[in-house]
């Protein structure tokens, strides 16, 4: 258990959080105690990890089985030219510790699957999914639902993206069960229907917009402030600079 008392150095580091009445010292201590699992250290995971580290999240777990390549650097800003060929978990860990040496980093160099997800998810308080495929998204969502862990999940296309928060193990203000990922996406689209970014392309800054929104939702969940995107899918169109919100319910 991390000692949540804030040191003098931490009081100065997080001063802009602490002066916010909504967060304050108690909220910052919640962040320090928090254990967050981030799935993917790529385009979405990069800003998530950077901002959660800077925010003072005490423990960050990173799930990724890939290595850094040159083509990643256009959007995966947590990595650099000097880390090409390095495991993304190790590269991200080095960057996080440069941002905030107070953070404990737990690298998991593996691919999240239906088999390993429940035990891994159970070790954390909040999960943020930055993966790029439906197989991993379903595995993460199912594990979070069964282990009763809140999940922030997102997806990006060429110029657009979406974010939502899932807590299907709880009920909403109306007394009905909160929707699950399978309520939003009952089944994955046919293989090949949604092309990868390697095929379709993607604007690098888009992953920064959506990943930063994921980080914000995680901070809200940890500190208990605001209204998380539960039952709401936030849509962003980068070409028109437009945000829209779609409400969805449990089936």
PEQUIGI-V628628 format. One record per backbone hydrogen bond with DSSP energy under -0.5 kcal/mol. NH is the residue of the N-H (numbers start at 1). CO is the residue of the C=O. If there is no record, write none. Layout:
nh->[NH:NH]
co->[CO:CO]
This chain:
nh->[4:11:12:13:14:15:17:18:19:20:21:23:24:24:27:28:29:30:31:32:33:34:36:37:38:38:39:39:40:40:46:47:48:49:50:51:52:53:54:55:56:56:57:58:59:60:61:61:62:63:64:64:68:72:73:73:74:75:76:77:79:83:84:85:86:88:91:92:93:94:95:96:97:98:99:100:103:104:105:106:107:108:110:112:117:118:120:121:122:123:124:125:126:127:128:129:130:130:137:138:139:140:141:142:143:144:145:146:147:148:148:149:150:151:152:153:153:154:155:157:161:162:163:164:165:166:167:170:172:175:178:184:185:193:195:199:200:201:203:206:207:207:208:209:210:211:212:213:214:215:216:217:218:219:220:221:222:223:224:225:228:230:231:231:232:233:234:234:235:235:236:237:238:238:241:242:244:246:248:250]
co->[2:7:8:9:10:12:14:14:15:17:19:20:17:20:23:24:25:26:27:28:29:30:59:126:36:61:37:128:38:63:42:43:44:45:46:47:48:49:50:51:52:53:52:31:34:104:36:59:106:38:62:108:86:69:69:70:71:72:72:75:76:80:81:68:83:66:87:88:89:90:91:92:93:94:95:96:100:58:103:60:105:62:108:110:113:114:116:117:118:120:121:35:35:150:37:152:39:128:133:134:135:136:137:138:139:140:141:142:143:144:145:144:125:166:127:151:164:129:162:160:236:155:234:153:229:151:179:167:176:172:170:180:181:190:193:196:196:197:158:203:203:204:204:205:206:207:208:209:210:211:212:213:214:215:216:217:218:219:220:220:226:228:165:229:229:246:163:232:233:244:161:242:159:236:237:237:235:233:231:177]
